[in-house]
Structures are given as structure tokens and as C-alpha cells.
Amino acid sequence: MSKIDRHSDFTPSPSPHEQRILMRVLGCGVEELVTRFGAENAIKRVETELRRAKRARSRKLHAFWSDVLVRIETQKHEQRKSEAPTKCVARNHAG
């Protein structure tokens, strides 16, 4: 299975409505947010929106921001998995 297929199975691309919410609140899409601020800061911003949704008692927004958080954490985890073998190989050649 290709990388694109595997990624789309777990994290479907946002609908046009979800994209509008992201653009209105964050000013960009998920991938651009992670690129612009880094994974850690992107997670913090999404967690802030998640708390706001919880305070507003909005199940739809809470579910939406939970999905966005999962999407970012999945991307972060996949990046770590792809970087790990590279670091091991570099260490073996240096020693």
C-alpha cells in the first residue's frame, strides 16, 4: 500500500466545510499550520481550540478539533518513524 493510501485511510482529507473552519480560525490548513509553526506549537494551538469548544459545549466543534489534533499527531509520529532509521545509519557510519 502506498504512503498516500495509508495516510488517507486513517486521516481523510478535510471537507470544504472543514477547510473553511480551519482557514477562519487558524488562517491556514493543517499541513501549512504544522509547516509554519512546527508540530508542537500546532498541537498547542489546536488544543486551545479544543478547550474553547469544550467550554462552549459544542460537540461538533469538539469532535472537529479532536480530529484535527489526531491528524497532526499522526503526521508527527510518521515523521519520527521515517527519521529514526536515518539517524541510526548516520551514527553507525560516524563510529
Secondary structure as the mmCIF struct_conf table of DSSP 4:
data_model
#
loop_
_struct_conf.conf_type_id
_struct_conf.id
_struct_conf.beg_label_comp_id
_struct_conf.beg_label_asym_id
_struct_conf.beg_label_seq_id
_struct_conf.end_label_comp_id
_struct_conf.end_label_asym_id
_struct_conf.end_label_seq_id
HELX_RH_AL_P HELX_RH_AL_P1 LYS A 3 PHE A 10
BEND BEND1 THR A 11 THR A 11
HELX_LH_PP_P HELX_LH_PP_P1 PRO A 12 SER A 15
HELX_RH_AL_P HELX_RH_AL_P2 PRO A 16 LEU A 26
BEND BEND2 GLY A 27 CYS A 28
HELX_RH_AL_P HELX_RH_AL_P3 VAL A 30 PHE A 37
HELX_RH_AL_P HELX_RH_AL_P4 ALA A 39 ARG A 55
TURN_TY1_P TURN_TY1_P1 ALA A 56 ARG A 57
HELX_RH_AL_P HELX_RH_AL_P5 ARG A 59 ALA A 94
#
